[in-house]
Amino acid sequence: MDPFHTSPISIPNIPYGFMNSIPITTNTSIMNPPRMDCRIWSRLPHRLIDRIIACLPPPAFFRARSVCKRWYSLIFSNTFLELYLQVSPHRHWFLFFKQQSLKNHILKNNSTTTSNNNNNTCCRAHCEGYLFDPDNLKWYRISFPLIPTGFSPASSSGGLICWVSEEGGSKSILLCNPLINSLVQLPSTLRPRLCPSIGLTITNSSIDLAFAGDDLISPYAVKNLTSESFHIDGGGFYSIWGTTASLPRLCSLESGRMVHVEGRFYCMNYSPFSVLGYDISMNEWSKIQAPMRRFLRSPSLVESRGKLILVAAVEKSKLNVPKSMRLWTLQECGSMWVEMERMPQQLYNQFAEIEDGRGFNSVAHGQFVVIQVKGSADKALLFDFVGKKWAWIPPCPYINMSSGGGGGGREDELHGFPYEPRLAVPITALLEQLTLPFTNFTA
């Protein structure tokens, strides 16, 4: 079954600024390229055809499966999947989920009994995601039929989406590949937590997962005291939530997520703003001072091309400095920040008028960063680090189609994750072969 639902319309988008005058060619040979002779195409060896298919973007690959039985069965062929892992280009896409503030939703579900209508709305939001291709500015809808109720998307890495149970206590964890509808359960965390910050990094041969903060010290109180980590690799080494570390004093973790850069997880610390870093191999936490921390608003940490980047609005109310949106990168020394980009002032004024003090979230993948207005499902900016271009993202055409109405005047917002669509993720085979006494999941 094709997991992709393609956007029925293509909405043009003009980058803000940096517009160059490009001559339009009228070369008929480019506009009407010659068709390949079917006699040549039919004689291409299967290995060459497989290599071509392996390079197709995921929506085109799933459409191609309807051509013949052999192409349909490629997704089940180990030989093809090995070739796919070697030649398929990396695609820096984003995956969004439509939901209300995740932490407020979980707190509400753990303190009161929600109505059936609210539960149905939450279920619909969790069973559907929206893929965004920043290179072509296209949206796709993708479903998650295997995810049970009571789980929320928490992180992503290596083609897998991490879903975590919403109930307070030891957290159940599911890893899902939505392209092939695979689902793997990890062992539950040892310490009871409510809404911890979560970090995930997956390679072809290892997985590291960290949960930090929101320790349930009683049924009515939480504190940011400890973190615990999970590790497994192809070399046979594993640590199943046996590694814990104390958080620095006076931690205030509110973002709910971490980003991974060069063997470390990073997350924002609030009141006052700073950055917390967790060294995976050393099992140690450290605190890094944020740039212009007294003047930041809605700071977010993102990873782009192996660099840790801080995205935030800067507002100096007592100084004659225009409000702005800035991006800093952490230097190799691990303590100094350098400003790398600033949103054009005219665009920021437009963004600030739309945002109207509600705040914003940021997510990055590859050369792209997306800045989303909180409380909105269709207001977001895209920045291309390589092309140095800002652009408004076209609205997702599926939001209104799947909202179902009856929202009570409350607008859902999109929560985004970096996502690389992959047909094969080798680490899942390792997880499935584990013989550890995992707790079986029952929906």
Summary of the structure (lengths in Angstrom):
residues: 443
radius of gyration: 22.9
end to end distance: 23.4
largest distance: 74.3
contacts: 1257
relative contact order: 0.15
helix: 20%
strand: 37%
